[in-house]
Amino acid sequence: MKDTLELVEVFIVAMSPSTNFPGKFALILEDLDKKNRFPLLIGEAEALSIGVALEQIKTQRPLTHDLFFDVVSLFHAKVEYVWIKEIKDNIFKSEIVFKTAERKELCVDSRTSDAIALALRFDSPILIPKQLLEEQRIDMDIYVGESKRTAFSSYTMEELENLLQKVLEKEDYQSAVRIREVIAKRKNINN
């Protein structure tokens, strides 16, 4: 199936603790053209492992993904690439594609966070079907507009109400809640 899809390489551009889901982290991936970004929600252990790989930190003892890297390397195999296949029931599904010493390709089903942690260790590309990227992307223009403002405090009341309508149309209810809170606080201050 992946042979018929147009795959796009994505890169990690940010990772931070989730404000809405304690104990989870938001991992933001972006395409090479910097036109499309999309978020993934990952666990704390996976965030630690990804952070260690990104910062090239050497730990005293190998983390699970480091151990997996060492075992795969012992067999003279490598991760050729990982790809985020689909999203089902709000869960991203991924595959790790290995290349053996005999040049045979093997595919293994994986959690997306684990696939990314391994891709970083093998310096392998992270791919996603273009259509899925476009479906899941964050429309940054909706949130920051032409002025590139990111704090809601810099918006007028009218701009906040327009922004609220836009995020509701996109069914981004988490942002809608935050915008409504800002609107409610401003109304209380003005009363």
C-alpha positions in Angstrom: 0.0 0.0 0.0 2.8 2.5 0.8 4.1 2.1 -2.7 1.0 3.9 -4.0 1.2 6.7 -1.5 3.1 10.0 -1.8 5.2 10.0 1.4 6.6 13.3 2.8 9.5 13.5 5.3 8.8 15.3 8.5 11.1 16.5 11.3 10.7 17.2 15.0 10.4 21.0 15.6 9.2 21.1 19.2 8.3 19.0 22.2 6.8 20.3 25.4 4.7 19.1 28.3 1.0 19.0 27.4 -1.1 21.6 29.3 -4.3 19.7 28.7 -3.0 16.2 29.5 -0.8 16.0 32.5 2.0 13.4 32.2 1.8 13.6 28.4 4.0 15.6 25.9 3.1 17.3 22.6 5.5 16.4 19.9 5.3 18.7 16.8 6.4 17.4 13.4 6.9 19.6 10.4 7.5 19.0 6.7 10.6 20.2 4.9 8.8 23.2 3.3 7.7 24.3 6.8 4.1 24.5 5.4 2.6 21.7 7.4 2.9 20.9 11.1 1.0 18.4 13.1 1.0 17.4 16.8 1.3 14.0 18.4 0.6 13.3 22.0 3.2 10.9 23.6 4.0 9.5 27.0 6.6 10.8 29.4 9.0 7.8 28.9 8.9 8.1 25.1 9.4 11.9 25.4 12.4 11.3 27.6 13.8 8.8 25.1 13.2 11.2 22.1 14.7 14.1 24.0 17.8 12.0 24.9 18.3 11.1 21.2 17.6 14.7 20.0 20.2 16.1 22.4 22.6 13.2 21.9 22.9 12.6 25.6 24.8 9.6 26.8 23.1 7.9 29.7 24.9 5.7 32.2 22.8 2.7 31.3 21.0 2.2 27.9 17.4 3.2 27.6 15.1 0.7 26.0 15.4 2.4 22.6 19.2 2.4 22.9 19.1 -1.3 23.8 17.0 -2.0 20.7 19.4 0.1 18.6 22.3 -2.0 19.9 20.6 -5.4 19.2 19.5 -4.4 15.7 23.1 -3.2 15.0 24.5 -6.5 16.2 22.7 -8.2 13.4 24.1 -5.6 10.9 20.6 -4.4 10.2 19.3 -0.8 10.4 16.1 1.2 10.4 15.7 2.2 6.8 12.8 4.6 7.6 9.7 4.8 9.7 6.3 5.9 8.4 3.2 7.1 10.1 0.6 5.0 8.2 -2.8 6.2 9.4 -4.9 7.4 12.2 -7.6 5.3 13.7 -9.8 6.2 16.6 -7.5 9.2 17.3 -4.4 6.9 17.5 -1.6 7.2 15.0 -0.4 3.8 13.6 3.2 3.5 12.4 5.6 1.0 10.9 9.4 0.6 11.3 11.0 -0.6 8.1 14.3 -2.5 8.7 16.9 -3.3 6.2 18.8 -6.5 7.0 22.5 -7.3 6.2 21.1 -9.4 3.3 19.3 -6.2 2.0 15.9 -7.7 2.9 13.2 -5.2 4.0 11.2 -6.1 7.1 8.3 -4.1 8.4 7.2 -4.1 12.1 4.1 -2.5 13.5 4.9 0.1 16.1 3.6 2.9 18.3 4.5 6.1 16.6 6.5 7.4 19.5 8.7 4.3 19.5 9.2 4.5 15.8 10.3 8.1 16.1 12.7 7.3 19.0 14.3 4.6 16.9 14.4 6.7 13.7 16.4 9.3 15.6 18.9 6.8 16.8 19.4 5.3 13.4 19.4 8.8 11.7 16.5 7.5 9.5 13.7 9.5 7.9 10.3 9.8 9.4 7.7 9.7 6.6 3.9 10.3 6.5 1.5 10.1 3.6 1.0 13.6 2.2 -2.8 13.2 2.4 -2.6 12.3 6.1 -0.3 15.2 6.8 -2.7 17.6 5.2 -5.7 16.1 7.1 -3.9 16.3 10.5 -1.9 19.5 10.0 -2.3 22.5 12.3 -3.4 25.6 10.4 -1.0 28.1 12.0 -2.6 31.0 10.2 -5.9 30.4 12.1 -4.1 30.9 15.4 -1.6 33.6 14.7 -2.8 35.4 11.6 -0.8 37.7 9.5 0.7 39.6 12.4 2.2 36.3 13.8 0.8 37.1 17.3 0.7 34.1 19.6 -0.6 35.5 22.9 -4.3 35.9 23.1 -3.8 39.0 25.3 -2.7 40.9 22.2 -6.0 40.4 20.4 -8.9 42.8 20.5 -12.3 41.4 21.7 -13.6 41.4 18.1 -10.5 39.5 16.9 -10.9 36.9 19.7 -14.5 36.3 18.7 -13.5 35.9 15.1 -10.7 33.5 16.1 -13.2 31.5 18.2 -15.4 31.1 15.2 -12.5 29.8 13.1 -11.3 27.3 15.6 -14.9 26.0 16.2 -15.2 25.5 12.4 -12.0 23.5 12.5 -13.5 21.5 15.5 -10.5 22.5 17.6 -12.4 22.5 20.9 -9.4 22.7 23.2 -8.4 26.0 21.7 -12.0 27.2 21.7 -12.1 26.6 25.5 -8.9 28.7 26.0 -10.3 31.5 23.8 -13.6 31.5 25.6 -11.8 31.7 28.9 -9.9 34.8 27.7 -13.2 36.4 26.4 -14.9 35.6 29.8 -12.1 37.2 31.8 -12.1 40.3 29.7 -15.9 40.6 30.1 -15.6 40.2 33.8 -12.9 42.9 34.0 -15.0 45.3 31.9 -18.1 44.8 34.1 
